[in-house]
Amino acid sequence: MALLGLLAVAACTNANDLDSEPAYLGNFRLGHNVVVAPNLTKGPASRAASQEEWIDAMTRAINERFTRHEGSKLYHLGVSVEGYVLAIPGVPVVASPKSALILNVTVWDDAAGKKLNEKPELITVVETVSAKTVIGSGLTQSKEVQMEHLSRNAAKLIENWLNRQNDNLGWFEDDGRPAKEKIGLMSGRPEADPAPAAEPADAGETGEETAEQVREEATEAVE
């Protein structure tokens, strides 16, 4: 993996919006949250973190963000953590090292039993710039805090991507129309469908077989 090249074009974001109204994702409801890290690569000048540590951090961040969406259809997320940099302490300020994370994301429609994106979406994120990180988070934050912040930022970027896909392709619209074609002038969101909403599905009903299929696909898609 050309880790350095990907980090050069990485985007930063701010994930401190969990107390706000979630971004509009139509009928989206999180089913299985499957995180794997079979190809995990540590970047240069980085603290070390294990596959298990990244899987735990990303799983928590995704649950934290996406369980806020209470739509009527189940969608599964398959996430493969590909590479990371956790800025180390002791590097001269002039280098201003930044922590970063790279992952691939696949979305599954549970009812249709298929992926919405055949090619995994590449998500690249760097740490949020703040007074504590402007000189490099390795000097001011522990490894655990760095991982938590990167994972939360990554979950936010996944949500942003899903929002764009729904706006442009109608991924999570009952009628399949792009959400941007139905924006209400007052609400800024698609107008409510007059038809009664379906009873929300239960993630547990999809079974371990589906979760294992998502896990296998997330692993194989990047091999």
Secondary structure, DSSP 8 states (H G I E B T S, - for coil): --HHHHHHT-EE-----TTS-----TTEEEEEEEEE-TT-EE-SSB----HHHHHHHHHHHHHHHHTT-B-SEEEEEEEEEEEEE-B-TT--GGG----EEEEEEEEEETTTTEES-SS-EEEEEE----TTTTT-GGGT--HHHHHHHHHHHHHHHHHHHHHHHHHHH-TT-TT---GGGGB-TTTSSB---SS-------GGGGHHHHHHHHHHHHHHTT-
